[in-house]
Structures are given as structure tokens and as C-alpha cells.
Amino acid sequence: MPELPLPYADTYTEPPVVDRIGNTGAGVALGCRALGLRVTLVDLIGDDPQGALIRDHLTPPGVDFRHAVTAAGTRRSVLLVGPDGRRTSLFIPRAVPGERLPRRDLYLPALRVADTNGAGDAFVSGFLYGRSLGKCVRLGAVAGAHACTVPGTHEDPIRLDALLRA
């Protein structure tokens, strides 16, 4: 784009649109896989060319991609990127009201997670307990992982003895 926000014009001539995967979950999954971690990603995608693009991009590096098909099609965004790198995102959710991942079919075999609510807060708690960056990150990860194993947001935070044993 010549600049953002775009000044009014009836038409802008731009280079061809390039389809890429851009979902945050996919980016994190690919980054973790590149670091050698075992990764499972679960999502709703359409039975459409964009859904195939996602499957084809996640499978070769070894991401265990489990998905359910949504009749509405794969969610999309159009990113308008200015010459300075700033962007404006036009999000096309394609949501079906009330649609959810089927619980047991996709992610319960892959994950032993009770509830992810509170994992970020728990991570921060463990992180702040550490004294060096490496220890902060490790303790944060341990505390966040613990939070995922119990239902609720803050019902059973990890105790110091368990944090330091891990």
C-alpha cells in the first residue's frame, strides 16, 4: 500500500495477493516445532483452499495438526502493509454462532489439560520468583503448566515446594 491509512480513492492497483498462514496459534506451533518441541495444534478450518494451505504448511515440519471442519470456511484476514511496515488487518471471522471444537474427538487424546484459564497469570507468578532470566522462564513455564492441570482460574496455584521440585 502506498501509505496507511489509505487516502480516499476509488481503486488502488497493487501487486497480486499472496495467501499465507497467519494464525497466532500456527505461528507459535511452528516456532515451537522449529525449536524441537513436540507440538499439537487444534483448530477449526474450512474444507477450502485456505484450509488446505494451513494443513499443507503445518504437516511437513511435524506439527500434529488436529482439526474439525467448519461449514463457514477458514477464517481469513487481509493485511494491508505500508512501506514503513505498519499494517492494518481486515478480519473475516466466518463464525457459525455456537460452533465449538468437538471435545473428545480432537484434543482430549492429545492434551492432558483441565483448564487453561489462569495459565498466563501463573506463568507471571513463577517468572517473578526466579532471579536469573533462565530460572524466571523455567519457573514461569512450570507454574503455567500446573495451572492448566486444574479446573478454574486461580483455585489451586502451585506451591513453592512443588515449583522448586520441578
Secondary structure, 3 states (H helix, E strand, C coil): CCCCCCCCCCCCCCCCCCCCCCCHHHHHHHHHHHCCCCCEEEEEECCCHHHHHHHHHHCCCCCEEEEEECCCCCCEEEEEECCCCCEEEEEECCCCCCCCCCHHHHCCCCCCCCCCCCHHHHHHHHHHHCCCHHHHHHHHHHHHHHHHCCCCCCCCCCCHHHHHHC
